[in-house]
Every structure is written in C-alpha cells, then in structure tokens.
Amino acid sequence: MKSYENVLIFTPTLSDEEVSTLIRNHRESLQSFGAAIVHEDFWGLRQLAYPIQKKTTGIYLITEFSGQDDVVAKIEVLYKRNEKILRFMTTRLDKHAVEYNEKKRNGLIGKKRKKQDQAEDNNSVEPETEKEA
C-alpha cells in the first residue's frame, strides 16, 4: 500500500450541507476503492492564487490516505465528472513525507510546536535574584 495526499478545491457557492455531503461521498468513494483514510483536514473557504472559472475563492479539503496504485486513477475519474470540484491534485508521499505529516499531527513540529514552546516559556518563570550593592 502506498501513501497519497489529495487536495480538493470545491466551488465556493456551495452551502454547508452540500459541502458536508461532498466530503461524505469523497470518504465513501475512497473506502469503496479499498483506500484507508489516514487523516483529513478541512481548511474551509480560502482565497485562490488565481481565478478558476471566474471564481477567486474555493473550499479546500486535504485528505491523506493509503491504497493501491489503481485507487488514484479511479478516484480522479470521479473528480473529473463532478462539476462542484474546481481543482484537485493527488500526490504520492514517500516515507519522509509520511513521517513529517505524522510529526506535524502530533504537534512535534510546525505551528503547534511553536505554541507549545511559547506556553512552556511563559510557565517557566525564573526566580528573581537580589543584586548586591
């Protein structure tokens, strides 16, 4: 089984209910093709780098999954047929990328790590020393 990361950009005109239905269908499709979802990250509405189909924003969904080689080809056919998906990109992850993603999820690196370090710095107050005259 190989590891993959998939980025989907949905059209911004969808309601919350339609987005949740698309996400649920996406999960079910991956599982029906024999893929195991490792992690899913919903970014929500974001600004696009350039307009796509005259739209400047899109709803982002990032999914990390593992599966056989044919899973990617099958799932991308479904993406091409769906008019509600503006863009998609599937990337195969090597062992270093999988390790990095796992560390990031556990808070060992990235923004979570910085917040933890700042919290630890704020909690560790050094005792005051008196100056000799």
CYANA upper distance limits for C-alpha pairs under 8 A (distance plus 0.5 A):
  1 MET  CA     66 SER  CA      6.51
  1 MET  CA     67 GLY  CA      5.41
  1 MET  CA     68 GLN  CA      5.75
  1 MET  CA     69 ASP  CA      8.41
  2 LYS  CA     66 SER  CA      5.84
  2 LYS  CA     67 GLY  CA      6.02
  2 LYS  CA     68 GLN  CA      6.71
  2 LYS  CA     69 ASP  CA      7.77
  2 LYS  CA     92 ARG  CA      7.91
  2 LYS  CA     93 LEU  CA      8.16
  3 SER  CA     64 GLU  CA      7.84
  3 SER  CA     65 PHE  CA      6.34
  3 SER  CA     66 SER  CA      4.72
  3 SER  CA     67 GLY  CA      7.10
  3 SER  CA     92 ARG  CA      6.47
  3 SER  CA     93 LEU  CA      5.83
  3 SER  CA     94 ASP  CA      7.76
  3 SER  CA     98 VAL  CA      7.92
  4 TYR  CA     64 GLU  CA      6.25
  4 TYR  CA     65 PHE  CA      5.89
  4 TYR  CA     66 SER  CA      6.36
  4 TYR  CA     67 GLY  CA      8.33
  4 TYR  CA     90 THR  CA      7.20
  4 TYR  CA     91 THR  CA      6.00
  4 TYR  CA     92 ARG  CA      4.87
  4 TYR  CA     93 LEU  CA      5.77
  5 GLU  CA     62 ILE  CA      7.57
  5 GLU  CA     63 THR  CA      6.17
  5 GLU  CA     64 GLU  CA      4.85
  5 GLU  CA     65 PHE  CA      6.85
  5 GLU  CA     90 THR  CA      6.18
  5 GLU  CA     91 THR  CA      5.70
  5 GLU  CA     92 ARG  CA      6.91
  5 GLU  CA     93 LEU  CA      7.29
  6 ASN  CA     62 ILE  CA      6.12
  6 ASN  CA     63 THR  CA      5.57
  6 ASN  CA     64 GLU  CA      6.76
  6 ASN  CA     65 PHE  CA      8.48
  6 ASN  CA     88 PHE  CA      7.71
  6 ASN  CA     89 MET  CA      6.19
  6 ASN  CA     90 THR  CA      4.81
  6 ASN  CA     91 THR  CA      6.83
  7 VAL  CA     60 TYR  CA      7.54
  7 VAL  CA     61 LEU  CA      6.29
  7 VAL  CA     62 ILE  CA      5.06
  7 VAL  CA     63 THR  CA      7.03
  7 VAL  CA     88 PHE  CA      6.00
  7 VAL  CA     89 MET  CA      5.73
  7 VAL  CA     90 THR  CA      6.93
  8 LEU  CA     59 ILE  CA      8.47
  8 LEU  CA     60 TYR  CA      6.24
  8 LEU  CA     61 LEU  CA      5.67
  8 LEU  CA     62 ILE  CA      6.94
  8 LEU  CA     85 ILE  CA      7.43
  8 LEU  CA     86 LEU  CA      8.33
  8 LEU  CA     87 ARG  CA      6.59
  8 LEU  CA     88 PHE  CA      5.02
  8 LEU  CA     89 MET  CA      7.25
  9 ILE  CA     58 GLY  CA      6.17
  9 ILE  CA     59 ILE  CA      5.85
  9 ILE  CA     60 TYR  CA      5.21
  9 ILE  CA     61 LEU  CA      7.08
  9 ILE  CA     85 ILE  CA      6.34
  9 ILE  CA     86 LEU  CA      6.01
  9 ILE  CA     87 ARG  CA      5.70
  9 ILE  CA     88 PHE  CA      6.68
 10 PHE  CA     14 LEU  CA      8.44
 10 PHE  CA     58 GLY  CA      6.14
 10 PHE  CA     59 ILE  CA      5.40
 10 PHE  CA     60 TYR  CA      6.96
 10 PHE  CA     84 LYS  CA      6.20
 10 PHE  CA     85 ILE  CA      4.94
 10 PHE  CA     86 LEU  CA      5.96
 10 PHE  CA     87 ARG  CA      7.79
 11 THR  CA     55 LYS  CA      8.34
 11 THR  CA     57 THR  CA      8.27
 11 THR  CA     58 GLY  CA      5.90
 11 THR  CA     59 ILE  CA      6.91
 11 THR  CA     84 LYS  CA      6.02
 11 THR  CA     85 ILE  CA      6.56
 11 THR  CA     86 LEU  CA      6.31
 12 PRO  CA     45 LEU  CA      7.48
 12 PRO  CA     55 LYS  CA      8.27
 12 PRO  CA     57 THR  CA      6.61
 12 PRO  CA     58 GLY  CA      5.33
 12 PRO  CA     59 ILE  CA      6.29
 14 LEU  CA     18 GLU  CA      6.38
 14 LEU  CA     19 VAL  CA      6.78
 15 SER  CA     19 VAL  CA      6.77
 16 ASP  CA     20 SER  CA      6.71
 17 GLU  CA     21 THR  CA      6.71
 18 GLU  CA     22 LEU  CA      6.69
 19 VAL  CA     23 ILE  CA      6.69
 20 SER  CA     24 ARG  CA      6.61
 21 THR  CA     25 ASN  CA      6.63
 22 LEU  CA     26 HIS  CA      6.54
 23 ILE  CA     27 ARG  CA      6.79
 24 ARG  CA     28 GLU  CA      6.73
 25 ASN  CA     29 SER  CA      6.49
 26 HIS  CA     30 LEU  CA      6.79
 27 ARG  CA     31 GLN  CA      6.74
 27 ARG  CA     37 ILE  CA      8.18
 28 GLU  CA     32 SER  CA      6.47
 29 SER  CA     33 PHE  CA      6.81
 29 SER  CA     75 ILE  CA      7.72
 30 LEU  CA     34 GLY  CA      7.08
 30 LEU  CA     35 ALA  CA      5.79
 30 LEU  CA     36 ALA  CA      7.85
 30 LEU  CA     37 ILE  CA      8.14
 30 LEU  CA     71 VAL  CA      8.05
 30 LEU  CA     75 ILE  CA      7.52
 31 GLN  CA     35 ALA  CA      5.52
 31 GLN  CA     36 ALA  CA      6.74
 31 GLN  CA     37 ILE  CA      8.10
 33 PHE  CA     71 VAL  CA      6.46
 33 PHE  CA     74 LYS  CA      8.17
 33 PHE  CA     75 ILE  CA      8.47
 34 GLY  CA     67 GLY  CA      6.87
 34 GLY  CA     68 GLN  CA      8.08
 34 GLY  CA     71 VAL  CA      7.82
 35 ALA  CA     65 PHE  CA      6.95
 35 ALA  CA     66 SER  CA      6.05
 35 ALA  CA     67 GLY  CA      4.85
 35 ALA  CA     68 GLN  CA      7.73
 35 ALA  CA     71 VAL  CA      7.45
 36 ALA  CA     65 PHE  CA      5.98
 36 ALA  CA     66 SER  CA      5.80
 36 ALA  CA     67 GLY  CA      6.87
 37 ILE  CA     63 THR  CA      7.78
 37 ILE  CA     64 GLU  CA      6.67
 37 ILE  CA     65 PHE  CA      4.73
 37 ILE  CA     66 SER  CA      7.03
 38 VAL  CA     63 THR  CA      8.22
 38 VAL  CA     64 GLU  CA      5.91
 38 VAL  CA     65 PHE  CA      5.44
 38 VAL  CA     66 SER  CA      7.54
 39 HIS  CA     63 THR  CA      6.42
 39 HIS  CA     64 GLU  CA      5.58
 39 HIS  CA     65 PHE  CA      7.37
 40 GLU  CA     61 LEU  CA      7.94
 40 GLU  CA     62 ILE  CA      6.35
 40 GLU  CA     63 THR  CA      4.92
 40 GLU  CA     64 GLU  CA      6.70
 41 ASP  CA     61 LEU  CA      6.50
 41 ASP  CA     62 ILE  CA      5.56
 41 ASP  CA     63 THR  CA      6.76
 42 PHE  CA     60 TYR  CA      6.79
 42 PHE  CA     61 LEU  CA      5.16
 42 PHE  CA     62 ILE  CA      6.80
 43 TRP  CA     59 ILE  CA      7.63
 43 TRP  CA     60 TYR  CA      5.72
 43 TRP  CA     61 LEU  CA      6.47
 43 TRP  CA     62 ILE  CA      8.12
 44 GLY  CA     58 GLY  CA      8.38
 44 GLY  CA     59 ILE  CA      5.37
 44 GLY  CA     60 TYR  CA      5.86
 44 GLY  CA     61 LEU  CA      7.72
 45 LEU  CA     57 THR  CA      7.14
 45 LEU  CA     58 GLY  CA      5.98
 45 LEU  CA     59 ILE  CA      4.81
 45 LEU  CA     60 TYR  CA      6.99
 46 ARG  CA     57 THR  CA      6.05
 46 ARG  CA     58 GLY  CA      6.09
 46 ARG  CA     59 ILE  CA      6.70
 46 ARG  CA     60 TYR  CA      7.54
 47 GLN  CA     56 THR  CA      6.65
 47 GLN  CA     57 THR  CA      4.95
 47 GLN  CA     58 GLY  CA      7.04
 48 LEU  CA     52 ILE  CA      8.46
 48 LEU  CA     56 THR  CA      5.87
 48 LEU  CA     57 THR  CA      5.57
 48 LEU  CA     58 GLY  CA      6.97
 49 ALA  CA     56 THR  CA      8.31
 50 TYR  CA     56 THR  CA      7.12
 51 PRO  CA     55 LYS  CA      5.71
 51 PRO  CA     56 THR  CA      5.23
 51 PRO  CA     57 THR  CA      8.28
 52 ILE  CA     56 THR  CA      7.22
 52 ILE  CA     86 LEU  CA      7.54
 53 GLN  CA     86 LEU  CA      8.20
 58 GLY  CA     86 LEU  CA      8.33
 67 GLY  CA     71 VAL  CA      6.84
 69 ASP  CA     73 ALA  CA      8.23
 70 ASP  CA     74 LYS  CA      6.82
 71 VAL  CA     75 ILE  CA      6.56
 72 VAL  CA     76 GLU  CA      6.52
 72 VAL  CA     90 THR  CA      7.92
 73 ALA  CA     77 VAL  CA      6.96
 74 LYS  CA     78 LEU  CA      7.43
 75 ILE  CA     79 TYR  CA      7.00
 76 GLU  CA     80 LYS  CA      6.72
 77 VAL  CA     81 ARG  CA      6.94
 78 LEU  CA     82 ASN  CA      6.86
 79 TYR  CA     85 ILE  CA      7.12
 79 TYR  CA     88 PHE  CA      7.84
 80 LYS  CA     85 ILE  CA      8.34
 93 LEU  CA     97 ALA  CA      6.06
 93 LEU  CA     98 VAL  CA      6.75
 94 ASP  CA     98 VAL  CA      6.88
 95 LYS  CA     99 GLU  CA      6.66
 96 HIS  CA    100 TYR  CA      6.59
 97 ALA  CA    101 ASN  CA      6.60
 98 VAL  CA    102 GLU  CA      6.72
 99 GLU  CA    103 LYS  CA      6.74
100 TYR  CA    104 LYS  CA      6.62
101 ASN  CA    105 ARG  CA      6.67
102 GLU  CA    106 ASN  CA      6.77
103 LYS  CA    107 GLY  CA      6.76
103 LYS  CA    108 LEU  CA      5.73
103 LYS  CA    109 ILE  CA      6.70
104 LYS  CA    108 LEU  CA      6.32
104 LYS  CA    109 ILE  CA      5.63
104 LYS  CA    110 GLY  CA      6.56
104 LYS  CA    112 LYS  CA      8.36
107 GLY  CA    111 LYS  CA      8.36
107 GLY  CA    112 LYS  CA      5.59
107 GLY  CA    113 ARG  CA      5.77
108 LEU  CA    112 LYS  CA      7.93
108 LEU  CA    113 ARG  CA      5.95
109 ILE  CA    113 ARG  CA      5.50
109 ILE  CA    114 LYS  CA      8.15
110 GLY  CA    114 LYS  CA      7.09
111 LYS  CA    115 LYS  CA      6.78
112 LYS  CA    116 GLN  CA      6.72
113 ARG  CA    117 ASP  CA      6.65
114 LYS  CA    118 GLN  CA      6.65
115 LYS  CA    119 ALA  CA      6.63
116 GLN  CA    120 GLU  CA      6.67
117 ASP  CA    121 ASP  CA      6.65
118 GLN  CA    122 ASN  CA      6.70
119 ALA  CA    123 ASN  CA      6.71
120 GLU  CA    124 SER  CA      6.69
121 ASP  CA    125 VAL  CA      8.19
